[in-house]
Amino acid sequence: MTYLIKSGNRVINSILKIVFFSSLLASMNAFAGSDFYYKSSYGRGVGTVLEQFCPSGQNNESGLCYSPARSGYNCNGTSTCVANCPSGYSSSGLLTCHYNGTASYSSLSTSSCASRSARSCTRIFGKEICVGGDCLPGIVDNGCRSGYHKVAGVCYIDTPSGFGGSGADPTRPTYSRGAGTVPNLACPSGKENNASLCYPPCRAGFSGVGPVCYSQAPSGFVDCGAGVASSKSACDSLIADQVLAVTIPVLDAALVAGTGGAAAASTAPSAGAPKRAAKVLRKVNPAQLANRAEDLKAVIPRFTKIFDPVVGTISRAVPKSVSDLPALLQLGDSFKTIGKQLSSAENLAYMRDTIQTVYGIAGMQAPSEYTGTSTDIAFQVIRDSINAFGTAVGIYEIVAPGTLPTAVGITCDLSDVFAQFLYTIYGE
């Protein structure tokens, strides 16, 4: 942070820049003239969250994608599918059924004519005389009805086809349909994904940024933030205008805080402290986090490791001379360079881990999973990381006032400047 600790001459130059800036704005707006037009726009409604979609031929069951159950089976949202109980049966357990009717009966019964006595005939005087053949009572075997089988004179219900065990209490067959897979997150038909929210597509000739559809640049013009410009140089002029409007007051406040000979040891609040406090108080009750102050303080250096280079780039990019117009026009490119540096895979992974740590300490809901193009994801992670940085610093400044080095607050202030640039200038 030594580049912020300058002599009184640096502060005077800073003040001169602010004075110069007033005339610079007027000259740039005049320069823009017909070279810049704001885009027409219209709202397309509030975005809705991404929905879960399974691949074709699969169903979403209990939050995972599975192949449909075979006919006659129920999988209950798991990988193991169990056969349903057949008609006439009720479930008696996860893997068993019970027959509700007569499970067994005797095939034997008594009869008054179970058999007949022996019959014999003889002819007397030309006439046949027969005796015997009378009904004799006894036990008869009537056999089994269809669907039953006989064992030792008893008819038992048959075991349903494909089932195991007895017919009265059969065991159900099962099969595995494999482990479920995580559904894809996507927008439903008729909507498009923009920064992980779903919106209706914009009309022809318009492109969407969140809930707003902006008209596309006409032939001969280039996109330039919320408008279109006749050329890149005209756009750069407007970008310099807007970036300076945000950057100079914050940077100058940082420089003023850095003078007096002891900025490195100072614990005075930085210029952005009141804004951070207001944002924090809308999210959490810092008093409830007083016992976590040291945890927050321990994680803050992880942010400064990432964002200290941002402060250096901003400090070097802001012109230090009123005649350095080329440097003014390069401000937008300087800020885009910062974005590319922060977007390395290593930095993004480091930031995501740190975001989770801060929100875990603060007891806040962490951002959901990031989706979209690599540029979309990088923007979201950098944005959330700067927000988490401000949350950590803001809470600590409230629960332990006057103990955080001013240099940390300055780094947080200027990181927020970069976040505002991403939002208001390029929207990327």
Order of alpha helices (4+ residues) and beta strands (2+ residues): alpha-beta-beta-beta-beta-beta-beta-beta-beta-beta-beta-beta-beta-beta-beta-beta-beta-beta-beta-beta-beta-beta-beta-beta-beta-beta-beta-beta-alpha-alpha-alpha-alpha-alpha-alpha-alpha-alpha
